[in-house]
């Protein structure tokens, strides 16, 4: 499930100032879903994992989806262990989304 979406990367960053100053950890450049590919990254300051949908022929894409769970660094490493071996494979997006479901959210 992709609970929060933004029409562009710039709108995603503009919605929360912490995103501008926070380092990110890349989680893969080519997650493959049904008809689309995504880049995934973790924003340390907010604990968010987001997907950036690559622009497709015809102009669709460019959307940012913030996944529903928040991670600390240790939780991120545990949840996404092995992502290098999966990213780029057919239907790899499902693997990534499943890892977000089984993580423990950070305390607010």
N, C-alpha and C positions, 0 to 999 in steps of 0.2 A: 504494500500500500504506500502511496506517495502523498502524504498529507498536506504538504505546503509546497506551492509552486510559484515561480516568478517567471515573467516573460523574457528576462535577460539576466546575464551575469551581473551587469551593472545595477540592476534593480535589487538583486539578491544582496549585494554588498551595501547598497544604500539603505536597506531596511534595518540594518544593525551595525552600528559603528565599530563594534568589536571585530567584525569580519575584516575590516580594512587593515587593521594593525596586527592581526593574528597570523602566525606562520601556519602553513597548511602542509599536510602530508598527502602525497599523491597515492591513490589506491588503484591506479590503472587508467589507461587512456582509451580502451576499446572494449567496454562491456557491451555485449550484444543481446538485444531483446528482439521482440517481434517488429521487424522493419526499421529499427533505429539502433544507434550506437551511442554510448555515453562515456564521459570521463567521470571518475569518482574521486573525491578528495575529502579529507577530514580537516575541519577548522578547529585548531587547538583551543582557542579562547572560548568558543561556544560549545564545543563537544559535538558539533553537527557533522554528519556525513551528507554530502550533497552529490547529486548527479547532474552533470551538464550534458544535455542532449545535443549531439553534433548536428549541425545544419545539414539537411538533406537536399538533394536536387529538388528544385521548385521552391526553396526557401523555408520549408518547415523545419522546426528545431530551434536551437538556441535557448530552449527553456531550461530552467534550473529547478530541480525537485529536491527538497530537503527531506531526508528520511526521518522517520518518527522517533528513533532512539538517539540518545546522547551517549557519548563514550568518553572515558578518560583514556590516557595513553595506554595503560596496561590492558584495559578492556578492548580497545581497538586492536591491539596486537593479537590478543587471544581470539577475538571474533573473526578476524580476517586472515588468520594464519593460512598460508598456502594460496593466497589470491594470485600470485604470479603464475601459478600453474593453470589457473582457470580463466583468467581474463583473456578475452579474444576468442574463446571457444564459442560454438553455437549455443545460444540460450544461457550464456554465462551470467546474464543479469539476474536470473532467478536465484543463482547461488549467492550473489551479493545481497539481494533482498532478504533471503532466508537468514543470513548472518545478522541482519539488523533486527529481525524478529526475536532472536534468541539471546540478545544481549541484555544487560542490566542497565537501566537508565541511571545517569548521575543524579545525585540528590540536588534539589533546586536550591 
